[in-house]
Amino acid sequence: MAHIDLGLDEQQNPGITGLMRFRPETAEPLNALAEVLLRAPHSMSPGERELIAAYVSGRNECEFCCTSHSLFAAAQLDQGMTLVQQVRADPDSAPISSKLKALLRIAGAVQQSGRAVTAEMVESAREQGATDIEIHDTVLIAAAFCMFNRYVDGLGTWAPESPDGYGDSVRRIVEHGYGV
């Protein structure tokens, strides 16, 4: 049970879903941010951006966000959940581009502390072909997911134990986006 009474059936509204329904006035800008960062037109695919969100959420040990964004990423990447699991375990040995590896190193540094990102990390990402927008958005995705993870876990929301418990949210997010 969440730390506060959301007035909802938690099993029908797990994780951030219940929090968004509890405070729709804060949900609107949070969903808009997620939509821009994860789904808007971009040089990185939605699957790659969801992968960054899943990676950071896993490092933060946020069960709900890690599982949901792993599922969202898997649904949008040709290699599916196998790739997501490889990246979450060890991005440097995963079969992804050197650019995405460099961006995930930056995301991992942001998860520790914004000050953990070094000029060398940024230069390395640039050398692998990352644009300033991709670097910017990687930092912002990582920072936003640190916030989302703390929001979900700080209020003690419920997370399904099985990926099956995420219902049709994968289809809804992939097809229609956030805030629907």
LINSULGI-V55507 format. One record per pair of residues at least 4 apart in sequence whose ideal C-beta (glycine too) atoms are under 7 Angstrom apart, sorted by sequence separation. I is the first residue (numbers start at 1). GAP is how many residues later the second one is. D is the distance in Angstrom with one decimal. If there is no record, write none. Layout:
# LINSULGI-V55507
I_GAP_D ; I_GAP_D
This chain:
# LINSULGI-V55507
2_4_5.5 ; 8_4_7.0 ; 9_4_6.4 ; 10_4_6.4 ; 13_4_4.6 ; 14_4_6.7 ; 16_4_5.9 ; 17_4_6.7 ; 18_4_6.1 ; 19_4_6.7 ; 20_4_6.9 ; 23_4_6.2 ; 24_4_6.6 ; 26_4_6.2 ; 27_4_5.7 ; 28_4_6.4 ; 29_4_6.3 ; 30_4_6.6 ; 31_4_6.2 ; 32_4_6.5 ; 33_4_6.1 ; 34_4_5.5 ; 35_4_5.3 ; 36_4_4.8 ; 44_4_4.4 ; 46_4_6.1 ; 47_4_6.3 ; 48_4_6.9 ; 49_4_6.8 ; 50_4_6.2 ; 51_4_6.2 ; 52_4_6.4 ; 53_4_6.1 ; 54_4_6.2 ; 55_4_6.6 ; 56_4_6.3 ; 62_4_5.6 ; 63_4_6.1 ; 64_4_6.0 ; 65_4_5.8 ; 66_4_6.0 ; 67_4_6.4 ; 68_4_6.4 ; 69_4_6.1 ; 70_4_6.2 ; 71_4_6.4 ; 72_4_6.8 ; 73_4_5.8 ; 79_4_3.5 ; 81_4_6.0 ; 82_4_6.5 ; 83_4_6.2 ; 84_4_6.2 ; 85_4_6.2 ; 87_4_5.1 ; 90_4_6.5 ; 96_4_4.4 ; 97_4_7.0 ; 98_4_6.4 ; 99_4_6.4 ; 100_4_6.2 ; 101_4_6.7 ; 102_4_6.9 ; 103_4_6.4 ; 104_4_6.2 ; 105_4_6.5 ; 106_4_6.5 ; 107_4_6.5 ; 110_4_5.8 ; 112_4_4.4 ; 117_4_5.7 ; 119_4_6.1 ; 120_4_6.2 ; 121_4_6.6 ; 122_4_6.5 ; 123_4_6.3 ; 124_4_6.6 ; 126_4_5.7 ; 130_4_4.6 ; 132_4_6.1 ; 133_4_6.0 ; 134_4_6.2 ; 135_4_6.6 ; 136_4_6.3 ; 137_4_6.0 ; 138_4_6.3 ; 139_4_6.1 ; 140_4_5.9 ; 141_4_6.2 ; 142_4_6.6 ; 143_4_6.8 ; 144_4_6.2 ; 145_4_5.8 ; 146_4_6.4 ; 147_4_6.2 ; 148_4_6.4 ; 149_4_6.0 ; 150_4_5.0 ; 151_4_6.8 ; 161_4_6.6 ; 166_4_6.2 ; 168_4_5.7 ; 169_4_5.9 ; 170_4_6.1 ; 171_4_5.8 ; 172_4_5.5 ; 173_4_6.6 ; 176_4_4.3 ; 8_5_4.5 ; 13_5_3.6 ; 35_5_6.6 ; 44_5_5.4 ; 57_5_4.6 ; 91_5_7.0 ; 96_5_6.0 ; 117_5_6.9 ; 125_5_3.9 ; 130_5_5.4 ; 152_5_5.2 ; 160_5_2.4 ; 173_5_6.6 ; 74_6_4.7 ; 77_6_5.5 ; 160_6_6.1 ; 20_7_3.7 ; 39_7_5.3 ; 42_7_6.9 ; 74_7_4.1 ; 87_7_4.5 ; 109_7_3.9 ; 110_7_6.0 ; 2_8_6.3 ; 10_8_5.9 ; 13_8_5.8 ; 38_8_6.1 ; 57_8_3.8 ; 58_8_4.4 ; 86_8_4.1 ; 109_8_4.6 ; 172_8_6.1 ; 1_9_6.7 ; 57_9_4.0 ; 86_9_6.9 ; 87_9_6.3 ; 92_9_6.0 ; 8_10_5.1 ; 74_10_4.9 ; 91_10_5.5 ; 125_10_5.5 ; 20_11_6.9 ; 38_11_4.8 ; 73_11_5.2 ; 83_11_6.8 ; 106_11_5.7 ; 6_12_4.7 ; 37_12_6.5 ; 38_12_5.9 ; 54_12_5.8 ; 57_12_5.8 ; 83_12_7.0 ; 109_12_6.2 ; 8_13_5.9 ; 91_13_4.3 ; 122_13_5.9 ; 70_14_4.8 ; 7_15_6.9 ; 38_15_6.6 ; 54_15_4.0 ; 106_15_5.2 ; 2_16_6.8 ; 6_16_4.5 ; 53_16_4.2 ; 54_16_4.2 ; 105_16_5.7 ; 87_17_7.0 ; 70_18_7.0 ; 50_19_5.3 ; 54_19_5.2 ; 106_19_6.1 ; 50_22_4.4 ; 51_22_4.3 ; 102_22_5.0 ; 103_22_5.7 ; 117_22_6.7 ; 50_23_3.7 ; 102_23_3.9 ; 47_26_5.3 ; 50_26_6.3 ; 99_26_6.9 ; 102_26_4.6 ; 103_27_5.9 ; 102_28_6.2 ; 47_29_3.3 ; 99_29_4.1 ; 106_29_6.7 ; 110_29_5.5 ; 114_29_6.9 ; 46_30_5.2 ; 47_30_4.0 ; 54_30_6.1 ; 58_30_4.9 ; 98_30_4.5 ; 99_30_4.7 ; 45_31_6.7 ; 99_31_5.2 ; 103_31_6.5 ; 107_31_5.4 ; 111_31_5.8 ; 55_32_6.1 ; 106_32_5.3 ; 110_32_3.7 ; 51_33_6.4 ; 55_33_5.9 ; 106_33_6.4 ; 110_33_5.6 ; 54_34_6.5 ; 107_34_6.9 ; 103_35_4.5 ; 107_35_4.0 ; 111_35_6.1 ; 51_36_5.8 ; 55_36_7.0 ; 16_48_6.8 ; 15_49_3.2 ; 55_49_5.8 ; 59_49_6.4 ; 14_50_6.2 ; 15_50_6.8 ; 52_51_6.9 ; 56_51_5.5 ; 60_51_6.3 ; 48_52_6.1 ; 52_52_6.6 ; 55_52_6.1 ; 59_52_4.8 ; 15_53_6.7 ; 52_55_5.1 ; 56_55_5.0 ; 65_80_6.6 ; 65_83_5.9 ; 65_84_5.2 ; 52_86_6.0 ; 56_86_4.8 ; 60_86_6.3 ; 62_87_3.6 ; 65_87_5.9 ; 43_88_6.4 ; 53_88_5.9 ; 57_88_5.5 ; 64_88_5.3 ; 52_89_4.9 ; 56_89_4.4 ; 60_89_4.2 ; 44_90_5.8 ; 52_90_6.6 ; 56_90_6.6 ; 62_90_5.8 ; 43_91_6.1 ; 62_91_5.5 ; 49_92_6.1 ; 53_92_5.0 ; 57_92_5.4 ; 67_92_6.8 ; 71_92_5.9 ; 64_93_6.4 ; 64_95_3.8 ; 71_95_5.9 ; 75_95_5.3 ; 63_96_4.4 ; 67_96_6.1 ; 68_98_5.8 ; 72_98_6.1 ; 76_98_6.1 ; 67_99_6.8 ; 71_99_4.9 ; 75_99_5.0 ; 37_100_6.3 ; 68_101_6.7 ; 72_101_5.4 ; 72_102_6.4 ; 37_103_6.2 ; 37_104_5.2 ; 37_107_6.3 ; 33_111_6.1 ; 16_132_6.5 ; 19_132_6.5 ; 19_133_7.0 ; 16_135_6.8 ; 16_136_5.2 ; 19_136_6.3 ; 15_137_5.1 ; 19_138_6.4 ; 39_138_5.2 ; 18_139_6.0 ; 15_142_5.0 ; 35_142_5.3 ; 14_143_6.7 ; 35_143_4.5 ; 14_144_5.3 ; 15_144_5.5 ; 34_144_4.3 ; 35_144_6.3 ; 14_145_5.6 ; 14_146_5.6 ; 11_147_6.8 ; 31_147_4.3 ; 32_147_6.7 ; 10_148_4.2 ; 31_148_3.3 ; 4_151_6.1 ; 28_151_7.0 ; 3_152_5.2 ; 2_153_5.5 ; 3_153_4.0 ; 2_154_5.1 ; 2_155_5.1 ; 2_156_6.8
